Amino acid sequence: MASELVVEHMVLFRGSAGLRILAYGSVVTTYVLIVIGGYVVFSGSGAACGSSNPDSWPLCNGRFIPDPSSPGYAQALVEWTHRLFTLVVGLFVLGTTVVAWTRYREEKRVLQFSTAGFLVLIGQILLGMVTVKTDLDPLVSTAHLAVASALFATVILNAVTVRGLSVSSRKLLS
């Protein structure tokens, strides 16, 4: 019985590197995205891709990539970079969630935090759209920052929990 438990945890430890990379990557990319979002606000680039126009989100002034010949190109590029980097965060958070559900179903906290992170990210993306569509309404913009903070906290909790899987596996093996 004890040997089966050790073997199970050895497999978990060896196989958890991918989950750790995804969970830690979720933390780092979420932090970078929040910093980029701050730069969007302080550079005045939030409405550079259009505001309440139908072609302002997810497109940037009706285009997939900002037009370099447009007068507000530099600011549009800042806003577009924020949107594009959301895709990077999404890949890490979704990857973490998929791996958690397919390989770590028995780890309830990892499942809970991974799923919560994914759901908060979806809400945050939709709130980002509302932020643009409401011409950067201060209340909506504040909510966007608050939800970003909640997402950051969630992915940190998940990364700490994932790290705990590795630490507990190492203790069991020693």
C-alpha positions in Angstrom: 0.0 0.0 0.0 2.7 2.5 1.0 4.8 1.5 -2.1 1.9 2.2 -4.4 1.4 5.6 -2.8 5.1 6.4 -3.3 5.0 5.3 -7.0 1.8 7.3 -7.5 3.5 10.4 -6.1 6.7 9.8 -8.1 4.6 9.9 -11.3 2.8 13.0 -10.1 6.1 14.7 -9.3 7.7 13.9 -12.6 4.5 14.8 -14.5 3.9 18.0 -12.7 6.6 20.1 -14.5 4.2 21.0 -17.3 1.5 22.0 -14.9 4.0 24.1 -12.9 5.2 25.9 -16.1 1.6 26.7 -17.1 0.6 27.8 -13.5 3.8 30.0 -13.1 3.4 31.3 -16.6 -0.1 32.3 -15.7 1.2 34.4 -12.8 3.9 36.1 -14.8 1.9 36.9 -17.9 -1.1 38.1 -15.8 1.2 40.5 -13.9 2.7 41.7 -17.2 -0.8 42.2 -18.7 -1.8 44.3 -15.6 1.3 46.5 -16.1 0.6 46.9 -19.8 -3.0 47.8 -18.8 -1.6 50.5 -16.5 0.5 51.9 -19.4 -2.6 51.9 -21.6 -4.4 54.0 -19.0 -1.6 56.5 -18.2 -0.6 56.9 -21.9 -4.2 57.8 -22.8 -4.4 54.9 -25.3 -7.5 53.2 -24.0 -9.8 54.5 -26.7 -7.2 54.5 -29.5 -8.8 51.5 -31.2 -12.2 53.2 -31.2 -14.7 53.4 -28.4 -18.4 52.7 -28.7 -18.1 52.0 -32.5 -19.1 48.5 -33.6 -15.6 48.0 -35.1 -13.7 49.0 -31.9 -13.7 45.5 -30.2 -12.2 43.0 -30.8 -11.0 44.8 -33.8 -8.9 48.0 -33.7 -10.7 50.7 -35.7 -12.1 48.0 -37.9 -8.8 46.2 -38.5 -7.2 43.2 -37.0 -3.8 45.0 -36.8 -3.7 48.8 -36.3 -3.0 50.8 -39.5 0.6 52.2 -39.4 -0.5 55.1 -41.6 -3.3 56.2 -39.2 -2.6 59.4 -37.1 -3.1 57.7 -33.7 -1.0 54.6 -34.6 1.3 54.7 -31.6 -1.5 54.8 -29.1 -3.5 52.2 -31.1 -0.5 50.0 -31.0 -0.3 50.3 -27.2 -4.0 49.3 -26.8 -3.7 46.5 -29.4 -0.6 45.1 -27.5 -2.7 45.0 -24.4 -5.4 43.0 -26.2 -2.9 40.8 -28.0 -1.1 40.0 -24.7 -4.5 38.9 -23.3 -4.2 36.0 -25.7 -0.9 35.0 -24.2 -2.4 35.1 -20.7 -5.4 33.1 -22.1 -3.2 30.4 -23.4 -1.5 29.9 -20.1 -4.7 30.0 -18.0 -6.6 27.8 -20.4 -3.6 25.4 -20.6 -3.4 25.2 -16.8 -7.2 24.5 -16.7 -7.1 21.8 -19.4 -4.1 20.0 -17.8 -5.7 20.2 -14.3 -8.9 18.7 -15.6 -7.3 16.0 -17.7 -4.4 14.9 -15.4 -5.1 16.3 -11.9 -8.8 15.6 -11.3 -8.0 14.2 -7.8 -6.3 17.5 -6.8 -9.5 19.4 -5.9 -7.8 22.8 -5.0 -5.9 22.8 -8.3 -9.1 22.1 -10.2 -10.9 24.8 -8.2 -8.3 27.5 -8.7 -7.6 26.6 -12.3 -11.3 26.7 -13.2 -11.9 29.9 -11.2 -8.9 31.5 -13.0 -10.3 30.6 -16.3 -13.8 31.8 -15.5 -12.5 35.1 -14.0 -10.4 35.6 -17.2 -13.4 35.2 -19.4 -15.3 37.7 -17.3 -12.3 40.0 -17.4 -12.1 39.8 -21.2 -15.8 40.6 -21.4 -15.4 43.5 -19.0 -12.5 44.8 -21.1 -15.0 44.9 -24.0 -17.5 46.8 -21.9 -14.8 49.2 -20.9 -14.1 50.0 -24.5 -17.7 50.1 -25.5 -18.6 52.5 -22.6 -15.9 55.0 -23.7 -13.7 54.1 -20.7 -16.4 54.8 -18.1 -14.6 55.3 -14.8 -16.7 52.9 -12.9 -16.3 50.2 -15.5 -12.6 50.9 -15.8 -12.2 50.6 -12.0 -14.1 47.3 -12.1 -11.8 46.1 -14.9 -8.8 46.8 -12.6 -10.5 45.1 -9.7 -11.2 42.0 -11.6 -7.7 42.0 -13.0 -6.5 42.0 -9.3 -8.8 39.1 -8.5 -7.5 37.2 -11.5 -3.9 37.8 -10.4 -4.8 36.6 -6.9 -6.4 33.5 -8.3 -3.5 32.5 -10.5 -1.1 33.1 -7.6 -3.1 30.8 -5.3 -3.2 28.2 -8.0 0.6 28.4 -8.6 1.2 28.1 -4.8 -1.1 25.1 -4.7 0.6 23.5 -7.7 4.0 24.1 -6.1 2.6 22.3 -3.0 2.0 19.2 -5.1 5.7 19.1 -6.0 6.9 19.9 -2.5 4.7 17.2 -0.9 5.8 14.7 -3.5 9.5 15.5 -2.7 8.9 15.1 1.0 7.2 11.7 0.4 10.1 10.5 -1.7 12.8 11.5 0.8 
